[in-house]
Amino acid sequence: MEAARALIENNWIDKKKDKELYGKVRRELPKCQKFFREQLGWTIINNEQILKVEKVPACAESYMGITDFTERRDYCLFCAVLAFLEDKEEQEQFLLSELVDMLELQLKGVMDVDWTSFTQRKSLVRVLQFCENIRLLEAYEGSSENVSGGIGHEILYENTGLSRYMAMNFAYSIADFQSWEDFERQQHLEREADRGHYRINRVYRQMATAPALYWSQSDNPDSIYLKNHRQWIQKNFGEYLGGQLHVHKNTAFLVMDENESFGEKHPREAMLPELVLLLCGWIREKEEKGIWKKRQDGCIGVSVKEFQEELYHCRDRYKKAWSKEYRDMEDTKLLAAVISYMKSWMMLDECDGEIVIYPAAGKIIGSYPGDFETKEKNR
């Protein structure tokens, strides 16, 4: 179980960076590789440098990016850095000036490169630091942080050779692909050719990589497979990752026990998840009272204004227990933070000017003690 979790939680397990974990996972890998290959349909990379599972999701979600990156430009620079490293031998050294010159050539026609721009230099810093954190390259002389002040300072880097494992190897050409949608269309074509096999992979991938699996129609093939094989699915997840499979009318969750959870967690000990729990409690209460009605697909549709009002009412009632940051936060900034967080946990989405609240919002709720307001008045 620990080996499977480590492989999912980490981009890869680098022998040089964590020799003990590498050795432990490699010894246990034979016990879980069948789960990865057959149920999830993922490729395993197992060599003397790294252990990696190529974690392809069932479908792309907005939260599935590199969390260190904040701009699309960061991804463009990162892809160009990978292309640059592909032409370097393992342990070959190079200077920052050589790298930035090549980035300008590779990105010509894709984006305007202007190293006098502070925002572009900050993008490059984020990319270089990410590359160092996962050991695609190592800085021998100088610091990548200095790039934010200007690219005139030389930095000596060394290529580790790990860049060759960063991008996936596809069994088909992606030369003409223009967006993530092209990858999903290709997956759809493959599913049509072998529906049963890909349906299994799709269900397991969604449960392993996303907060929830939703369906709107009773004849949805994924939901039918899930309901017909729930005991077998529960057995596999329980053996390799842990957690309990919860299946409802329009949704399913893999709920981890508190002492077994790993990776990103909701809720966690932070103010934003706490206030989201409170808001979810209010949402469930309004649904139970029939004020906000569920649609046939299990979702609730409300206007942005209605959602705003509930959030601000929640803040006005409980803000004395909130941190100063969220207590004093501007209305629009608070709304954006809550929506962004709830989107990342598949609790809601925005569609045609409406807030669509998904069943996950009612799955885990929170409340303060019953005497909370009395205690606050007596302070």
Salt bridges, closest charged atoms under 4 A:
GLU2 OE1 - LYS24 NZ 2.56
ASP14 OD2 - ARG135 NE 2.43
GLU48 OE1 - LYS15 NZ 3.33
GLU48 OE2 - ARG26 NH1 2.92
ASP74 OD2 - ARG126 NE 2.80
GLU90 OE1 - ARG164 NH2 3.64
GLU92 OE2 - LYS88 NZ 3.55
GLU98 OE2 - LYS88 NZ 2.44
GLU138 OE2 - ARG135 NH1 3.06
ASP182 OD1 - ARG185 NH2 2.46
GLU192 OE2 - HIS188 NE2 3.97
GLU192 OE1 - ARG195 NH2 2.76
ASP222 OD1 - ARG202 NH2 2.55
GLU239 OE1 - LYS235 NZ 3.61
GLU260 OE1 - ARG5 NH2 3.83
GLU285 OE2 - LYS289 NZ 2.93
ASP297 OD2 - ARG295 NH2 3.04
GLU310 OE2 - LYS286 NZ 3.43
ASP316 OD1 - ARG315 NE 3.67
ASP328 OD2 - LYS324 NZ 2.98
ASP331 OD1 - ARG315 NH1 2.67
GLU350 OE1 - LYS343 NZ 2.70
GLU354 OE1 - ARG295 NH1 3.98
ASP371 OD2 - LYS375 NZ 3.50
GLU373 OE1 - ARG317 NH2 3.30
GLU376 OE2 - ARG379 NH1 3.37
